[in-house]
Amino acid sequence: MHTLLITGPGGSGRTTVAAATALAAARGGQRVLLLSGDPGDPLAQLLGDPLPPGLSVAAVDCGQEFRDELVALQERGSALLSMVGARPLSAEELTELPGSEQFALLRALRRAAATPATDLVVVDLPPLHQAVATLALPAQLRRYL
């Protein structure tokens, strides 16, 4: 599997380039996943409906991913929470933390890399400074830990 990262300043057409690249690869016979870190991206409108064979689109909803993961963590630690008298928070009570966007996008990339049914992952990344910070995050965390 190959991964193609598309980034650039806002308004430069990076979403259009990512969509066109994914579409061309799918029309060329590859199984392509077009991944976006912004659930508001107009990818579906750019690609049309229905999607061509071999092309799938996924947008990472970092807020939902954060809530789902924290609720699952609370469920795994429910015995500990009850021992200390804490009550678990419901998903509606949770607000995502700063930086959760980067974690959600990296997790989506990791899941995509583990999918054997994909030849190419085209990623519509945020602007360059945010993309570099996101991609550097695992190394930075390893250094700190």
BAMIDREN-782850 format. One record per residue (C-alpha): residue in one letter; residue number from 1; x negated, y negated, z negated. Coordinates in pm, whole numbers, plus 50000, padded with zeros to 5 digits. Example, Ala and Ser with C-alpha at 12.3 -4.5 7.8 and 13.67 -1.06 7.14 Angstrom:
BEGIN
- rest;nr;x;y;z
- A;1;48770;50450;49220 $
- S;2;48633;50106;49286 $
//
This chain:
BEGIN
- rest;nr;x;y;z
- M;1;50000;50000;50000 $
- H;2;49886;49646;50076 $
- T;3;49979;49325;49899 $
- L;4;49989;48989;50076 $
- L;5;50007;48681;49853 $
- I;6;50156;48364;50005 $
- T;7;50106;48037;49816 $
- G;8;50086;47665;49884 $
- P;9;50222;47335;49761 $
- G;10;50595;47290;49721 $
- G;11;50765;47198;50046 $
- S;12;50485;47336;50263 $
- G;13;50695;47623;50399 $
- R;14;50544;47907;50199 $
- T;15;50883;48076;50151 $
- T;16;50947;48055;50525 $
- V;17;50601;48197;50599 $
- A;18;50653;48479;50347 $
- A;19;50995;48565;50495 $
- A;20;50865;48554;50854 $
- T;21;50564;48771;50765 $
- A;22;50781;49030;50591 $
- L;23;51029;49031;50877 $
- A;24;50756;49077;51140 $
- A;25;50599;49363;50944 $
- A;26;50937;49537;50901 $
- R;27;51011;49500;51272 $
- G;28;50667;49654;51333 $
- G;29;50776;49968;51149 $
- Q;30;50635;49906;50802 $
- R;31;50834;49950;50482 $
- V;32;50816;49602;50330 $
- L;33;50914;49452;49998 $
- L;34;50944;49073;49993 $
- L;35;50901;48962;49632 $
- S;36;50966;48615;49498 $
- G;37;50901;48473;49154 $
- D;38;51183;48223;49201 $
- P;39;51536;48366;49186 $
- G;40;51660;48046;49355 $
- D;41;51456;48105;49672 $
- P;42;51665;48103;49991 $
- L;43;51515;48432;50112 $
- A;44;51847;48596;50193 $
- Q;45;51954;48298;50406 $
- L;46;51621;48298;50592 $
- L;47;51636;48668;50671 $
- G;48;52002;48699;50758 $
- D;49;52249;48971;50668 $
- P;50;52212;49264;50695 $
- L;51;51841;49299;50638 $
- P;52;51648;49481;50908 $
- P;53;51558;49846;50840 $
- G;54;51246;49883;50629 $
- L;55;51280;49543;50459 $
- S;56;51393;49487;50102 $
- V;57;51399;49164;49904 $
- A;58;51358;49121;49529 $
- A;59;51357;48804;49322 $
- V;60;51221;48810;48969 $
- D;61;51458;48658;48714 $
- C;62;51206;48589;48438 $
- G;63;51469;48481;48187 $
- Q;64;51666;48801;48228 $
- E;65;51350;49012;48225 $
- F;66;51237;48842;47900 $
- R;67;51575;48902;47736 $
- D;68;51589;49266;47848 $
- E;69;51238;49341;47723 $
- L;70;51291;49169;47386 $
- V;71;51622;49348;47329 $
- A;72;51450;49681;47411 $
- L;73;51167;49595;47171 $
- Q;74;51418;49520;46896 $
- E;75;51590;49853;46959 $
- R;76;51259;50039;46932 $
- G;77;51178;49855;46609 $
- S;78;51527;49864;46458 $
- A;79;51416;50070;46157 $
- L;80;51144;49817;46074 $
- L;81;51383;49524;46120 $
- S;82;51639;49677;45885 $
- M;83;51368;49752;45624 $
- V;84;51274;49385;45605 $
- G;85;51636;49269;45613 $
- A;86;51621;49111;45957 $
- R;87;51902;49131;46204 $
- P;88;51832;49180;46574 $
- L;89;51915;48894;46808 $
- S;90;52157;48948;47092 $
- A;91;52046;48878;47448 $
- E;92;52260;48561;47453 $
- E;93;52066;48420;47155 $
- L;94;51725;48459;47320 $
- T;95;51543;48185;47503 $
- E;96;51246;48278;47714 $
- L;97;50905;48170;47596 $
- P;98;50664;47954;47797 $
- G;99;50455;48178;48019 $
- S;100;50720;48446;48056 $
- E;101;50749;48362;48428 $
- Q;102;50392;48478;48486 $
- F;103;50442;48801;48291 $
- A;104;50764;48879;48476 $
- L;105;50601;48826;48816 $
- L;106;50299;49038;48722 $
- R;107;50526;49317;48596 $
- A;108;50723;49306;48922 $
- L;109;50396;49330;49117 $
- R;110;50291;49628;48906 $
- R;111;50625;49802;48965 $
- A;112;50598;49735;49339 $
- A;113;50246;49880;49348 $
- A;114;50375;50198;49185 $
- T;115;50647;50245;49446 $
- P;116;50530;50499;49704 $
- A;117;50804;50403;49952 $
- T;118;50645;50064;50029 $
- D;119;50367;49997;50280 $
- L;120;50342;49621;50227 $
- V;121;50443;49384;49949 $
- V;122;50468;49020;50056 $
- V;123;50474;48791;49754 $
- D;124;50610;48437;49770 $
- L;125;50401;48289;49489 $
- P;126;50448;47951;49320 $
- P;127;50219;47658;49409 $
- L;128;49848;47733;49412 $
- H;129;49752;47614;49062 $
- Q;130;50033;47821;48907 $
- A;131;49954;48121;49129 $
- V;132;49587;48120;49027 $
- A;133;49681;48092;48659 $
- T;134;49925;48383;48697 $
- L;135;49673;48606;48871 $
- A;136;49404;48520;48613 $
- L;137;49632;48596;48319 $
- P;138;49543;48968;48274 $
- A;139;49168;48895;48269 $
- Q;140;49218;48605;48028 $
- L;141;49423;48823;47792 $
- R;142;49162;49100;47805 $
- R;143;48896;48844;47717 $
- Y;144;49096;48711;47423 $
- L;145;49187;49053;47291 $
//
